Amino acid sequence: MKRLFFVLLFCLLPKLLRGQNYILFQHNMFLELFGTSGRHPEYGKAEYTAIVDAFKKDGFNVISELRPKDTDPHVYAQKVAHQVDSLLKKGVPASHITIVGTSKGGYIAACTSSLLKNRELNYVFVGCCVDEERLYDGILFYGNVLSIYEISDSSGHSCQRQHIRAGNTLKRFKEIELHTGLKHGYLYKALDEWIKPAEKWARQNYDAPTAIDAPSLIDWRLEATSHKPFNGIVMVAQNGATRYARCFGMADLFKEIPLKLSDQFVIGSISEQITAVLTLQTYEKGIIKLNIPIRHYLPNLPNKWADSVTVDQLLAYTHGIDEDDPEKPLKFKPGSAFDYSRRGYDLLAQILEQTTHKSFAQLAGELFIRCGMNNTCHPDAHKDSNLVKCYEDGGHSQLKVIIPGKLKQVPPVAACGFISTAEDLATWNNCLHNNKLLSPKTYELMITPKKNAIRQHPVHGPTLYGYGITTETLNGLVQLGQTGSTSGYPCMNFYYPKTKTSLVILSNTAWEPGQPQKTFQHHLAIQKLVKESQWVK
């Protein structure tokens, strides 16, 4: 009878193992140094036992131990890899094995992932990714990865950079941003906020993300689109730190060269903010006045309207100059209505050159250096080859390449022709909206909606304009920024001052360019997701 029992046990054991879920838990570094009795001066005790017990209570087989002091994470990752291999040899499916790591333990889990190179294993990285990229040199994420980080944590950030670098080695990637307010101490605690999502992931529950999971929701939204897909870059930055950044598609569709974060785009009407700041900086120096006729600065203009149109009206698009033929009479009395004629910004560039005795390209270049925008330039100063090719819908979901020709022929640069990157535009927002470029008084002048400066925007509907920037307040949420589209480069750049959050969307593919709502369908969907997320609330 005993022999029969062991025979049955031997036969059933693989089935029993296949039905169980395993968590290999890797703790944070504080426990290495001070053990379970240690107490962090700010975060208190690291609740190792409570965390392990929480996983066990919910039905998981947990493999974990307290590591010795100063454990080498790369060496320890080899030990974890051996533990995983042992489970796999016993018949446990890879999808039933999850390596969960917090802080340094998360880094060990990442090293394990890179060692095993198994796309079926599950990983949960909690507060382990850092901005110091060299730590992740040679480490690639594999498998099904869930990243969890806390917005108030200055030590562990988003894993989006590592996600982008991993590419096809990942089978799945999702990320959850927490708002506990506990800084790095949240992972010291057995909190449901991170334990429950980790358990859900370990049970192979990879369903569509929830509203709190904004990064994964963006991924899901864009990756699920096969008909007329999004081709571009999405970046969310907060307080100068990147919270989300991902490239979708190609810089060159025909050569199959993928996009990268350093790629440059023509930024269309986002350029207006730059010209407006240059104008207002000159105003602050007393060189330009806003409310006198521009004839004072451009005496050789042949047009009679130069005697009545002011710099203020050029900045706010209330000048009335005809876009196609400036020789025609004004469309309306200056200041009485809005008309999106880019002629006004071209005139502002001329005024700046006349009053500063510098070229517009030189003035812009000096501003970009001041902001640390190393990959942004006037077309005349463009020297490298990082500008991506752009495409327009040729009908029947077929794209045709647009050859922009000489960049300096893009008219007019002051309104729509600057070249930049997603990272540089996030840097621009951080400078502009934190009073690094203008005095607080002048900045308020710039973002305040102007009288009669209301546009029926083809993408956003009724829109209020300040100087080179639009402003919207809806349900208490303030949004500042601009949408742009030039030569197949539909783009967006918006800033949410409450949480100092930037949303930058750059694309080099214009689907249905004659129908702005369809051209910007992906941009609008992402903008909506961000506005509903914890990033801006």
C-alpha positions as CSV (number, residue, x, y, z in Angstrom):
1,M,0.0,0.0,0.0
2,K,2.8,2.4,0.9
3,R,4.5,1.6,-2.4
4,L,1.3,2.4,-4.3
5,F,1.1,5.7,-2.5
6,F,4.6,6.7,-3.6
7,V,3.9,5.6,-7.2
8,L,0.7,7.7,-7.3
9,L,2.5,10.6,-5.7
10,F,5.3,10.4,-8.3
11,C,2.7,10.4,-11.1
12,L,0.7,13.3,-9.7
13,L,3.6,15.5,-8.5
14,P,4.2,17.1,-12.0
15,K,0.4,17.9,-12.2
16,L,0.5,19.4,-8.7
17,L,3.5,21.5,-9.4
18,R,2.0,22.8,-12.7
19,G,-1.0,24.1,-10.8
20,Q,0.9,26.1,-8.2
21,N,2.3,29.6,-8.4
22,Y,5.8,30.5,-7.1
23,I,7.1,33.8,-6.0
24,L,10.9,34.3,-5.5
25,F,11.0,37.4,-3.4
26,Q,14.1,39.7,-3.3
27,H,14.1,42.3,-0.5
28,N,15.7,45.8,-0.4
29,M,19.2,46.7,0.7
30,F,18.3,48.1,4.1
31,L,17.6,44.5,5.3
32,E,21.1,43.5,4.2
33,L,22.6,46.1,6.4
34,F,20.4,46.1,9.5
35,G,18.2,42.9,9.4
36,T,14.6,42.6,10.5
37,S,15.3,44.4,13.8
38,G,16.7,47.5,12.2
39,R,14.7,50.7,12.0
40,H,15.1,53.3,9.2
41,P,15.1,56.9,10.7
42,E,12.3,57.9,8.2
43,Y,10.7,54.8,7.0
44,G,10.7,52.6,10.1
45,K,11.2,48.8,9.9
46,A,11.4,46.9,6.7
47,E,8.5,44.5,7.0
48,Y,10.2,41.5,5.4
49,T,8.3,38.8,7.3
50,A,5.0,40.6,6.8
51,I,5.5,40.8,3.1
52,V,6.5,37.1,2.7
53,D,3.6,36.1,4.9
54,A,1.2,38.2,2.8
55,F,2.2,36.3,-0.3
56,K,1.9,32.9,1.5
57,K,-1.5,33.8,2.9
58,D,-2.8,34.4,-0.6
59,G,-1.7,30.9,-1.7
60,F,1.7,31.4,-3.2
61,N,4.8,29.2,-2.6
62,V,7.4,31.7,-1.6
63,I,11.2,31.2,-1.9
64,S,13.1,34.0,-0.1
65,E,15.9,34.6,2.3
66,L,17.7,37.4,4.1
67,R,20.9,38.2,2.1
68,P,24.3,38.8,3.7
69,K,25.6,42.3,4.0
70,D,27.0,43.9,0.8
71,T,25.8,41.1,-1.5
72,D,26.9,41.5,-5.1
73,P,23.7,41.7,-7.0
74,H,25.1,40.1,-10.2
75,V,26.5,37.1,-8.2
76,Y,23.2,36.7,-6.3
77,A,21.2,36.9,-9.5
78,Q,23.0,33.7,-10.6
79,K,21.7,32.0,-7.4
80,V,18.2,33.1,-8.2
81,A,18.6,31.9,-11.8
82,H,19.6,28.4,-10.4
83,Q,16.5,28.4,-8.2
84,V,14.3,29.1,-11.2
85,D,16.1,26.5,-13.3
86,S,15.4,23.9,-10.5
87,L,11.7,24.7,-10.6
88,L,11.5,24.5,-14.3
89,K,13.3,21.0,-14.2
90,K,10.7,19.8,-11.7
91,G,7.9,20.7,-14.2
92,V,6.7,24.0,-13.0
93,P,5.7,26.1,-16.0
94,A,7.7,29.3,-16.5
95,S,4.4,31.3,-16.5
96,H,3.8,30.1,-12.9
97,I,7.2,31.5,-11.6
98,T,7.5,35.2,-10.6
99,I,10.5,37.0,-9.4
100,V,9.5,40.0,-7.3
101,G,12.1,42.5,-6.1
102,T,12.0,45.7,-4.2
103,S,14.7,48.4,-4.6
104,K,18.1,46.5,-4.7
105,G,16.0,43.3,-4.8
106,G,14.4,44.6,-8.0
107,Y,17.8,45.2,-9.5
108,I,18.7,41.6,-8.7
109,A,15.5,40.5,-10.3
110,A,16.4,42.5,-13.4
111,C,19.8,40.9,-13.5
112,T,18.1,37.5,-13.2
113,S,15.9,38.3,-16.1
114,S,18.8,39.3,-18.3
115,L,20.6,36.0,-17.3
116,L,17.7,33.6,-17.9
117,K,16.5,35.2,-21.2
118,N,13.2,33.4,-20.8
119,R,10.2,35.3,-22.2
120,E,7.6,33.2,-20.3
121,L,8.8,34.1,-16.8
122,N,7.1,36.8,-14.8
123,Y,8.9,39.7,-13.0
124,V,7.7,42.5,-10.7
125,F,10.2,45.3,-10.3
126,V,9.3,47.6,-7.4
127,G,11.0,50.9,-7.0
128,C,14.3,49.7,-8.6
129,C,14.9,51.7,-11.8
130,V,17.1,54.7,-11.6
131,D,18.1,57.6,-14.0
132,E,21.7,56.5,-13.8
133,E,21.7,54.4,-17.0
134,R,25.2,52.9,-16.5
135,L,23.8,50.7,-13.8
136,Y,21.8,48.9,-16.4
137,D,24.5,48.6,-19.0
138,G,24.4,45.0,-20.4
139,I,21.1,44.3,-18.6
140,L,18.0,43.6,-20.8
141,F,14.5,42.9,-19.5
142,Y,13.0,39.6,-20.6
143,G,9.6,38.0,-20.1
144,N,6.5,39.5,-18.6
145,V,7.5,42.6,-16.6
146,L,5.4,44.7,-14.3
147,S,7.1,47.8,-13.0
148,I,5.7,49.6,-9.9
149,Y,7.0,52.9,-8.7
150,E,5.9,55.6,-6.3
151,I,5.6,59.2,-7.5
152,S,7.0,60.7,-4.3
153,D,10.0,58.3,-4.3
154,S,13.3,60.1,-5.3
155,S,15.2,56.7,-5.4
156,G,13.2,54.4,-7.6
157,H,11.7,55.8,-10.8
158,S,9.8,54.6,-13.9
159,C,11.4,51.7,-15.8
160,Q,10.4,53.1,-19.2
161,R,14.0,53.7,-20.4
162,Q,14.9,50.1,-19.7
163,H,11.6,49.1,-21.3
164,I,12.4,51.0,-24.5
165,R,15.9,49.5,-24.6
166,A,14.6,45.9,-24.1
167,G,12.5,46.0,-27.3
168,N,11.4,42.6,-28.5
169,T,13.1,40.7,-25.6
170,L,9.9,41.5,-23.6
171,K,6.7,39.6,-24.0
172,R,4.7,42.1,-21.9
173,F,5.4,45.3,-20.1
174,K,3.1,47.3,-17.9
175,E,3.8,50.0,-15.3
176,I,1.9,51.3,-12.3
177,E,2.5,54.7,-10.7
178,L,1.5,54.8,-7.0
179,H,0.6,57.9,-5.0
180,T,1.0,56.8,-1.4
181,G,3.1,59.8,-0.4
182,L,5.4,57.4,1.5
183,K,8.5,58.1,-0.6
184,H,10.9,55.1,-0.8
185,G,9.3,53.8,2.4
186,Y,6.3,52.4,0.6
187,L,8.3,49.3,-0.3
188,Y,9.3,48.8,3.3
189,K,5.7,48.0,4.1
190,A,3.4,45.1,3.3
191,L,1.1,47.5,1.4
192,D,-1.8,46.2,-0.7
193,E,-1.0,49.0,-3.2
194,W,2.0,47.1,-4.5
195,I,1.5,43.5,-3.2
196,K,-2.0,43.0,-4.8
197,P,-0.9,44.1,-8.3
198,A,2.2,41.8,-7.9
199,E,0.0,38.9,-7.0
200,K,-2.3,39.5,-9.9
201,W,0.6,39.5,-12.2
202,A,2.0,36.3,-10.7
203,R,-1.3,34.6,-11.4
204,Q,-0.9,35.4,-15.1
205,N,-3.6,38.1,-15.0
206,Y,-2.3,40.3,-17.8
207,D,-5.6,41.9,-18.7
208,A,-6.0,45.5,-20.0
209,P,-4.6,48.0,-17.5
210,T,-6.7,50.0,-15.1
211,A,-7.1,53.8,-15.0
212,I,-4.3,54.2,-12.5
213,D,-1.9,52.4,-14.9
214,A,-1.5,55.3,-17.3
215,P,1.8,54.1,-18.9
216,S,0.4,50.7,-19.7
217,L,-2.8,52.1,-20.9
218,I,-0.9,54.3,-23.4
219,D,1.0,51.2,-24.6
220,W,-2.2,49.2,-24.9
221,R,-4.0,51.9,-26.8
222,L,-1.2,52.5,-29.3
223,E,-0.1,48.8,-29.7
224,A,-3.7,47.7,-30.3
225,T,-4.0,50.0,-33.3
226,S,-3.2,48.1,-36.6
227,H,-5.3,50.3,-39.0
228,K,-3.5,53.5,-39.6
229,P,-1.1,53.0,-36.6
230,F,0.6,55.7,-34.6
231,N,4.2,56.3,-35.7
232,G,6.1,58.6,-33.3
233,I,7.2,59.3,-29.7
234,V,5.2,59.8,-26.5
235,M,6.9,61.3,-23.5
236,V,5.5,62.4,-20.1
237,A,7.9,64.3,-17.8
238,Q,7.2,65.6,-14.3
239,N,9.4,68.0,-12.3
240,G,12.1,67.5,-14.8
241,A,12.2,63.7,-14.5
242,T,10.9,61.4,-17.2
243,R,7.9,59.4,-16.1
244,Y,7.1,57.8,-19.5
245,A,8.9,57.7,-22.8
246,R,8.4,55.3,-25.6
247,C,9.1,55.2,-29.4
248,F,6.5,53.6,-31.6
249,G,7.4,52.7,-35.2
250,M,10.1,53.9,-37.6
251,A,12.2,56.9,-38.4
252,D,12.5,55.6,-41.9
253,L,9.6,53.3,-42.9
254,F,11.2,51.9,-46.0
255,K,14.6,51.2,-44.6
256,E,13.0,49.9,-41.3
257,I,15.0,52.2,-39.1
258,P,13.3,52.4,-35.7
259,L,12.7,55.7,-33.9
260,K,14.8,56.6,-31.0
261,L,14.4,59.3,-28.3
262,S,17.1,61.5,-29.8
263,D,15.3,61.8,-33.2
264,Q,14.4,65.2,-34.3
265,F,11.0,66.5,-35.7
266,V,9.8,69.7,-37.2
267,I,7.5,71.0,-34.4
268,G,5.1,73.1,-36.3
269,S,3.1,75.7,-34.3
270,I,4.9,74.7,-31.1
271,S,7.5,77.0,-32.5
272,E,5.3,80.0,-31.7
273,Q,6.2,79.7,-27.9
274,I,9.8,80.1,-28.7
275,T,9.3,83.2,-30.8
276,A,7.0,84.7,-28.2
277,V,9.6,84.1,-25.5
278,L,12.3,85.8,-27.6
279,T,10.0,88.7,-28.2
280,L,9.0,89.0,-24.5
281,Q,12.7,88.8,-23.4
282,T,13.4,91.8,-25.7
283,Y,10.4,93.5,-24.2
284,E,11.7,93.0,-20.7
285,K,14.9,94.7,-21.7
286,G,12.9,97.8,-22.8
287,I,14.0,97.3,-26.5
288,I,10.4,96.5,-27.8
289,K,7.1,97.9,-26.7
290,L,4.0,95.8,-27.1
291,N,1.4,98.5,-27.9
292,I,2.9,100.8,-30.5
293,P,2.5,100.3,-34.3
294,I,5.2,98.0,-35.8
295,R,6.1,100.8,-38.3
296,H,8.4,102.0,-35.4
297,Y,10.5,98.8,-35.8
298,L,10.0,98.1,-39.5
299,P,10.0,101.5,-41.2
300,N,10.5,100.1,-44.7
301,L,7.4,98.0,-44.7
302,P,5.3,99.2,-47.7
303,N,2.0,98.1,-46.2
304,K,-0.3,100.7,-44.7
305,W,-1.4,98.4,-41.9
306,A,2.1,98.8,-40.3
307,D,0.8,102.1,-39.0
308,S,-1.9,100.4,-36.9
309,V,-0.9,96.8,-36.1
310,T,1.1,96.3,-32.8
311,V,3.5,93.7,-31.5
312,D,0.8,92.6,-29.0
313,Q,-1.6,91.9,-31.9
314,L,1.1,89.9,-33.8
315,L,1.7,87.8,-30.7
316,A,-2.0,87.1,-30.2
317,Y,-3.1,86.6,-33.8
318,T,-5.5,89.5,-33.6
319,H,-3.7,91.6,-36.3
320,G,-5.9,90.8,-39.3
321,I,-3.1,90.4,-41.9
322,D,-4.1,88.1,-44.7
323,E,-2.2,84.8,-44.6
324,D,-2.0,84.3,-48.4
325,D,-1.7,87.9,-49.5
326,P,-0.4,90.5,-47.1
327,E,-0.9,93.1,-49.8
328,K,-4.6,92.9,-49.2
329,P,-6.4,95.2,-46.7
330,L,-6.7,93.9,-43.2
331,K,-9.5,91.3,-42.6
332,F,-10.7,93.3,-39.6
333,K,-9.8,96.2,-37.3
334,P,-6.6,95.2,-35.4
335,G,-7.4,93.7,-32.0
336,S,-11.1,93.1,-32.8
337,A,-11.0,89.4,-33.8
338,F,-8.8,86.3,-34.3
339,D,-7.3,84.9,-37.5
340,Y,-4.6,82.3,-37.6
341,S,-2.3,84.0,-40.0
342,R,1.3,83.1,-39.5
343,R,2.5,86.3,-41.2
344,G,2.5,87.9,-37.8
345,Y,5.2,85.6,-36.4
346,D,7.3,86.1,-39.5
347,L,7.1,89.9,-38.8
348,L,8.1,89.3,-35.2
349,A,11.2,87.6,-36.3
350,Q,12.0,90.6,-38.5
351,I,11.4,93.0,-35.6
352,L,13.8,90.9,-33.4
353,E,16.5,91.0,-36.0
354,Q,16.1,94.8,-36.5
355,T,16.1,95.6,-32.8
356,T,18.8,93.2,-31.6
357,H,21.1,93.3,-34.7
358,K,21.3,89.5,-34.6
359,S,19.8,87.0,-36.9
360,F,16.7,85.2,-35.8
361,A,18.6,81.9,-36.0
362,Q,21.3,83.2,-33.7
363,L,18.8,84.5,-31.2
364,A,17.1,81.2,-31.1
365,G,20.3,79.3,-30.8
366,E,21.4,81.3,-27.8
367,L,18.0,80.6,-26.1
368,F,18.4,76.9,-26.7
369,I,21.9,76.9,-25.2
370,R,20.5,78.7,-22.1
371,C,17.8,76.0,-21.7
372,G,20.2,73.1,-22.3
373,M,18.2,72.1,-25.4
374,N,21.1,70.5,-27.3
375,N,19.1,68.9,-30.1
376,T,16.9,71.9,-30.9
377,C,17.6,74.4,-33.7
378,H,16.5,76.8,-36.3
379,P,16.6,75.1,-39.7
380,D,19.5,77.3,-40.8
381,A,21.6,75.8,-38.0
382,H,20.6,72.1,-38.7
383,K,23.7,70.1,-39.4
384,D,23.2,66.5,-38.3
385,S,21.0,63.7,-39.8
386,N,18.7,63.1,-36.8
387,L,15.7,64.6,-38.5
388,V,13.3,61.8,-39.2
389,K,11.6,61.3,-42.6
390,C,8.0,62.2,-42.6
391,Y,5.0,60.6,-44.4
392,E,1.5,61.5,-45.4
393,D,-1.5,59.3,-46.2
394,G,-1.6,58.5,-49.9
395,G,-5.0,56.9,-49.7
396,H,-6.0,53.2,-49.1
397,S,-3.9,53.3,-45.9
398,Q,-0.7,53.7,-48.0
399,L,1.9,56.2,-46.9
400,K,3.9,58.3,-49.2
401,V,7.2,59.9,-48.2
402,I,7.5,63.7,-48.2
403,I,10.8,65.2,-49.2
404,P,10.9,68.6,-47.3
405,G,13.8,69.8,-49.5
406,K,16.0,72.5,-47.9
407,L,14.8,72.9,-44.3
408,K,15.4,76.7,-44.4
409,Q,12.6,76.9,-47.0
410,V,10.0,75.8,-44.5
411,P,7.9,79.0,-44.1
412,P,7.9,80.8,-41.7
413,V,10.2,79.3,-39.1
414,A,9.1,81.7,-36.4
415,A,5.6,80.2,-36.5
416,C,6.1,76.6,-37.5
417,G,9.6,75.6,-38.5
418,F,11.8,74.9,-35.5
419,I,13.4,71.4,-35.1
420,S,13.4,69.6,-31.8
421,T,13.1,66.4,-29.8
422,A,10.7,65.0,-27.2
423,E,13.3,65.3,-24.5
424,D,14.2,68.9,-25.4
425,L,10.5,70.0,-25.5
426,A,10.1,68.6,-22.0
427,T,13.2,70.6,-21.0
428,W,11.6,73.7,-22.6
429,N,8.5,73.3,-20.6
430,N,10.5,73.0,-17.4
431,C,12.3,76.2,-18.2
432,L,9.4,78.2,-19.5
433,H,6.8,77.3,-16.8
434,N,9.2,77.6,-13.9
435,N,10.2,81.2,-14.5
436,K,13.7,80.4,-15.9
437,L,13.1,82.4,-19.0
438,L,10.8,85.2,-18.1
439,S,9.9,87.2,-15.0
440,P,6.8,86.0,-13.2
441,K,4.9,89.1,-14.3
442,T,5.9,88.7,-18.0
443,Y,5.2,84.9,-17.9
444,E,1.6,85.7,-16.6
445,L,1.3,88.2,-19.4
446,M,2.3,85.4,-21.9
447,I,-0.2,82.7,-20.7
448,T,-3.2,85.0,-20.0
449,P,-5.9,84.7,-22.7
450,K,-6.1,87.9,-24.8
451,K,-9.2,89.8,-25.6
452,N,-10.9,88.5,-28.8
453,A,-8.1,85.8,-29.2
454,I,-10.5,82.9,-29.5
455,R,-10.0,80.4,-32.3
456,Q,-12.2,77.6,-33.6
457,H,-9.4,75.2,-33.6
458,P,-9.7,72.3,-36.2
459,V,-8.5,69.8,-33.6
460,H,-9.6,71.1,-30.2
461,G,-12.6,73.3,-31.0
462,P,-12.9,76.8,-29.2
463,T,-9.5,77.7,-28.0
464,L,-8.1,80.6,-26.0
465,Y,-4.8,82.1,-27.0
466,G,-2.2,84.0,-25.0
467,Y,1.1,84.9,-26.6
468,G,2.2,81.9,-28.8
469,I,0.5,79.5,-26.4
470,T,-3.1,78.2,-25.8
471,T,-4.7,78.0,-22.4
472,E,-7.5,75.9,-21.1
473,T,-9.1,75.4,-17.7
474,L,-11.6,72.6,-17.5
475,N,-12.9,71.1,-14.2
476,G,-10.1,72.9,-12.4
477,L,-7.4,71.4,-14.6
478,V,-5.2,74.0,-16.3
479,Q,-3.5,73.1,-19.6
480,L,-1.0,75.2,-21.4
481,G,0.6,74.4,-24.8
482,Q,0.1,74.0,-28.5
483,T,-0.7,71.5,-31.3
484,G,1.4,71.7,-34.5
485,S,1.5,70.2,-37.9
486,T,3.9,71.0,-40.7
487,S,4.9,68.8,-43.7
488,G,3.7,65.5,-42.2
489,Y,4.8,66.1,-38.6
490,P,1.7,66.2,-36.4
491,C,2.7,67.0,-32.8
492,M,1.5,68.2,-29.4
493,N,3.2,69.8,-26.4
494,F,1.1,70.5,-23.3
495,Y,2.0,71.4,-19.7
496,Y,-0.2,70.9,-16.6
497,P,1.1,73.3,-14.0
498,K,-0.7,71.7,-11.0
499,T,1.7,68.7,-11.0
500,K,4.4,70.2,-13.3
501,T,3.7,67.6,-15.9
502,S,4.6,67.7,-19.6
503,L,3.0,65.7,-22.3
504,V,5.0,65.6,-25.6
505,I,3.7,63.7,-28.6
506,L,5.8,63.9,-31.8
507,S,4.9,62.0,-35.0
508,N,6.3,61.7,-38.5
509,T,3.1,60.2,-40.0
510,A,0.1,62.3,-41.0
511,W,-2.9,60.0,-41.7
512,E,-5.7,61.8,-43.6
513,P,-4.0,65.2,-43.5
514,G,-7.1,67.0,-44.8
515,Q,-9.1,65.9,-41.7
516,P,-7.3,67.1,-38.6
517,Q,-9.5,65.1,-36.1
518,K,-8.4,61.9,-37.9
519,T,-4.8,63.0,-38.3
520,F,-4.6,63.6,-34.5
521,Q,-6.8,60.7,-33.4
522,H,-4.0,59.0,-31.6
523,H,-2.6,62.2,-30.1
524,L,-6.1,63.1,-28.8
525,A,-6.6,59.7,-27.3
526,I,-3.3,59.8,-25.4
527,Q,-4.0,63.4,-24.3
528,K,-7.3,62.2,-22.8
529,L,-5.6,59.3,-21.0
530,V,-3.0,61.6,-19.5
531,K,-5.6,64.2,-18.4
532,E,-7.6,61.4,-16.6
533,S,-4.5,59.9,-15.0
534,Q,-2.9,60.6,-11.6
535,W,-0.1,62.4,-13.4
536,V,-2.1,65.6,-13.6
537,K,-4.5,65.3,-10.7
